[in-house]
Amino acid sequence: MTTPSRTAGVSSHRWVILALLFFATTINYIDRSILSLIKPEYLDKELGWTNTEYGYVNSAFQFAYALGLLGFGWFIDRFGTKIGYTVSIVFWSVAAAGHAAVHSVFGFGVARVFLGLGEGGNFPAAIKTVAQWFPRAERAFANALFNSGSNIGSVIAPLVVLPVAAAWGWRSTFVIAGAVGILWVFFWIPLFRNPRRRTTIPPRTRRKSPGAACSGLARRGPTWCASS
């Protein structure tokens, strides 16, 4: 039997997990925004690429991202959210840092493919984590909150990326972005655990089963009880 203190502890811990989902999504969108932010001032001069070539590089990311969504969706169902999210963010963080070693348009295309594949795991993992940790009555809010990280990341990115690029060069922006993603993993692994459904749902959100309702009515006298 689960004690009230145990239930309350696990119940409150779900907000810690949600905060991690929010920060992962924020990191996800900062990482994907770096290229477009440093392109005008740095990459256009260094690579001399055309808008068409830049479009191909972006298309490579989008195509890989679609594949990553499908691939990680299966992987997370197969191996769980803790392992799946860890693999995803390590994969895309290494890919993000790898941009710093690129010296050609083709190289950026390859780097964007790997970034897209890795980042495809963020939303499947986050959505499944919410389903594991939150009761149905709170899932819309929980999904909205972690999804807001995508907008926050897009807002924060130029405020962080451009000063870093000006101070230490554009390559440092990718290295730092990758390091932040790896740092997130050091919080995720010890803090995440597979919750038991009955301990994650606060008592006030639990609903009585039809059987429990019928048994209560039966004690009051002859009653017909039907459930749908």
Contacts in CASP RR format, 6 or more apart in sequence:
PFRMAT RR
TARGET T0000
AUTHOR 0000-0000-0000
METHOD contacts of the structure
MODEL  1
MTTPSRTAGVSSHRWVILALLFFATTINYIDRSILSLIKPEYLDKELGWT
NTEYGYVNSAFQFAYALGLLGFGWFIDRFGTKIGYTVSIVFWSVAAAGHA
AVHSVFGFGVARVFLGLGEGGNFPAAIKTVAQWFPRAERAFANALFNSGS
NIGSVIAPLVVLPVAAAWGWRSTFVIAGAVGILWVFFWIPLFRNPRRRTT
IPPRTRRKSPGAACSGLARRGPTWCASS
2 196 0 8 1.000
2 198 0 8 1.000
2 199 0 8 1.000
6 199 0 8 1.000
7 199 0 8 1.000
7 202 0 8 1.000
7 203 0 8 1.000
10 195 0 8 1.000
10 196 0 8 1.000
10 199 0 8 1.000
10 200 0 8 1.000
11 199 0 8 1.000
11 200 0 8 1.000
11 201 0 8 1.000
11 202 0 8 1.000
13 191 0 8 1.000
14 133 0 8 1.000
14 134 0 8 1.000
14 195 0 8 1.000
14 200 0 8 1.000
16 191 0 8 1.000
17 129 0 8 1.000
17 133 0 8 1.000
17 191 0 8 1.000
17 192 0 8 1.000
18 130 0 8 1.000
18 133 0 8 1.000
18 134 0 8 1.000
18 142 0 8 1.000
18 145 0 8 1.000
18 146 0 8 1.000
20 184 0 8 1.000
20 187 0 8 1.000
20 188 0 8 1.000
20 191 0 8 1.000
20 192 0 8 1.000
21 126 0 8 1.000
21 129 0 8 1.000
21 130 0 8 1.000
21 146 0 8 1.000
22 145 0 8 1.000
22 146 0 8 1.000
22 148 0 8 1.000
22 149 0 8 1.000
22 152 0 8 1.000
23 149 0 8 1.000
23 184 0 8 1.000
24 85 0 8 1.000
24 89 0 8 1.000
24 122 0 8 1.000
24 126 0 8 1.000
24 146 0 8 1.000
24 181 0 8 1.000
24 184 0 8 1.000
24 188 0 8 1.000
25 122 0 8 1.000
25 123 0 8 1.000
25 126 0 8 1.000
25 146 0 8 1.000
25 147 0 8 1.000
25 149 0 8 1.000
25 150 0 8 1.000
25 153 0 8 1.000
26 149 0 8 1.000
26 150 0 8 1.000
26 152 0 8 1.000
26 153 0 8 1.000
26 156 0 8 1.000
27 89 0 8 1.000
27 153 0 8 1.000
27 177 0 8 1.000
27 180 0 8 1.000
27 181 0 8 1.000
27 184 0 8 1.000
28 92 0 8 1.000
28 119 0 8 1.000
28 122 0 8 1.000
28 150 0 8 1.000
29 149 0 8 1.000
29 150 0 8 1.000
29 151 0 8 1.000
29 152 0 8 1.000
29 153 0 8 1.000
29 154 0 8 1.000
29 157 0 8 1.000
30 153 0 8 1.000
30 156 0 8 1.000
30 157 0 8 1.000
30 160 0 8 1.000
30 161 0 8 1.000
30 177 0 8 1.000
31 92 0 8 1.000
31 93 0 8 1.000
31 96 0 8 1.000
31 115 0 8 1.000
31 119 0 8 1.000
31 177 0 8 1.000
31 178 0 8 1.000
32 61 0 8 1.000
32 115 0 8 1.000
32 116 0 8 1.000
32 119 0 8 1.000
33 153 0 8 1.000
33 154 0 8 1.000
33 157 0 8 1.000
33 158 0 8 1.000
33 161 0 8 1.000
34 96 0 8 1.000
34 99 0 8 1.000
34 157 0 8 1.000
34 161 0 8 1.000
34 173 0 8 1.000
34 174 0 8 1.000
34 177 0 8 1.000
35 43 0 8 1.000
35 57 0 8 1.000
35 99 0 8 1.000
35 108 0 8 1.000
35 112 0 8 1.000
37 157 0 8 1.000
37 158 0 8 1.000
37 161 0 8 1.000
37 162 0 8 1.000
37 165 0 8 1.000
38 161 0 8 1.000
38 162 0 8 1.000
38 165 0 8 1.000
38 170 0 8 1.000
38 173 0 8 1.000
39 54 0 8 1.000
41 162 0 8 1.000
41 165 0 8 1.000
42 165 0 8 1.000
42 169 0 8 1.000
42 170 0 8 1.000
43 49 0 8 1.000
43 108 0 8 1.000
43 170 0 8 1.000
47 104 0 8 1.000
47 105 0 8 1.000
47 108 0 8 1.000
49 105 0 8 1.000
53 105 0 8 1.000
56 109 0 8 1.000
57 105 0 8 1.000
57 108 0 8 1.000
57 109 0 8 1.000
57 112 0 8 1.000
58 112 0 8 1.000
60 109 0 8 1.000
60 110 0 8 1.000
60 112 0 8 1.000
60 113 0 8 1.000
61 109 0 8 1.000
61 112 0 8 1.000
61 113 0 8 1.000
61 115 0 8 1.000
61 116 0 8 1.000
63 113 0 8 1.000
64 112 0 8 1.000
64 113 0 8 1.000
64 114 0 8 1.000
64 115 0 8 1.000
64 116 0 8 1.000
64 117 0 8 1.000
65 116 0 8 1.000
65 117 0 8 1.000
65 119 0 8 1.000
65 120 0 8 1.000
67 117 0 8 1.000
68 116 0 8 1.000
68 117 0 8 1.000
68 118 0 8 1.000
68 119 0 8 1.000
68 120 0 8 1.000
68 121 0 8 1.000
69 120 0 8 1.000
69 121 0 8 1.000
69 123 0 8 1.000
69 124 0 8 1.000
71 121 0 8 1.000
72 84 0 8 1.000
72 87 0 8 1.000
72 88 0 8 1.000
72 118 0 8 1.000
72 120 0 8 1.000
72 121 0 8 1.000
72 124 0 8 1.000
72 125 0 8 1.000
73 121 0 8 1.000
73 124 0 8 1.000
75 84 0 8 1.000
75 87 0 8 1.000
76 84 0 8 1.000
76 85 0 8 1.000
76 121 0 8 1.000
76 124 0 8 1.000
76 125 0 8 1.000
76 128 0 8 1.000
77 128 0 8 1.000
80 128 0 8 1.000
81 125 0 8 1.000
81 128 0 8 1.000
81 129 0 8 1.000
81 132 0 8 1.000
81 192 0 8 1.000
82 188 0 8 1.000
82 189 0 8 1.000
82 192 0 8 1.000
82 193 0 8 1.000
82 194 0 8 1.000
84 121 0 8 1.000
84 125 0 8 1.000
85 121 0 8 1.000
85 122 0 8 1.000
85 125 0 8 1.000
85 126 0 8 1.000
85 129 0 8 1.000
85 188 0 8 1.000
85 192 0 8 1.000
86 185 0 8 1.000
86 188 0 8 1.000
86 189 0 8 1.000
88 118 0 8 1.000
88 119 0 8 1.000
88 120 0 8 1.000
88 121 0 8 1.000
88 122 0 8 1.000
88 125 0 8 1.000
89 118 0 8 1.000
89 122 0 8 1.000
89 181 0 8 1.000
89 182 0 8 1.000
89 184 0 8 1.000
89 185 0 8 1.000
89 188 0 8 1.000
90 182 0 8 1.000
90 185 0 8 1.000
91 114 0 8 1.000
91 117 0 8 1.000
91 118 0 8 1.000
92 114 0 8 1.000
92 115 0 8 1.000
92 116 0 8 1.000
92 117 0 8 1.000
92 118 0 8 1.000
92 119 0 8 1.000
92 120 0 8 1.000
92 122 0 8 1.000
93 177 0 8 1.000
93 178 0 8 1.000
93 179 0 8 1.000
93 180 0 8 1.000
93 181 0 8 1.000
93 182 0 8 1.000
94 114 0 8 1.000
94 178 0 8 1.000
95 111 0 8 1.000
95 114 0 8 1.000
95 115 0 8 1.000
95 116 0 8 1.000
95 117 0 8 1.000
95 118 0 8 1.000
96 115 0 8 1.000
96 174 0 8 1.000
96 177 0 8 1.000
96 178 0 8 1.000
96 181 0 8 1.000
97 174 0 8 1.000
97 175 0 8 1.000
97 177 0 8 1.000
97 178 0 8 1.000
97 179 0 8 1.000
98 111 0 8 1.000
98 174 0 8 1.000
99 108 0 8 1.000
99 111 0 8 1.000
99 115 0 8 1.000
99 171 0 8 1.000
99 174 0 8 1.000
100 171 0 8 1.000
100 172 0 8 1.000
100 174 0 8 1.000
100 175 0 8 1.000
101 171 0 8 1.000
102 108 0 8 1.000
102 110 0 8 1.000
102 111 0 8 1.000
126 146 0 8 1.000
127 143 0 8 1.000
129 192 0 8 1.000
130 139 0 8 1.000
130 142 0 8 1.000
130 143 0 8 1.000
130 146 0 8 1.000
131 139 0 8 1.000
132 194 0 8 1.000
132 195 0 8 1.000
132 200 0 8 1.000
133 142 0 8 1.000
133 195 0 8 1.000
133 200 0 8 1.000
134 142 0 8 1.000
134 200 0 8 1.000
135 200 0 8 1.000
135 201 0 8 1.000
135 202 0 8 1.000
135 205 0 8 1.000
135 206 0 8 1.000
137 205 0 8 1.000
138 205 0 8 1.000
161 173 0 8 1.000
164 172 0 8 1.000
164 173 0 8 1.000
164 176 0 8 1.000
165 172 0 8 1.000
165 173 0 8 1.000
210 225 0 8 1.000
210 227 0 8 1.000
211 225 0 8 1.000
211 227 0 8 1.000
213 225 0 8 1.000
213 227 0 8 1.000
214 225 0 8 1.000
214 227 0 8 1.000
217 223 0 8 1.000
217 225 0 8 1.000
218 225 0 8 1.000
END
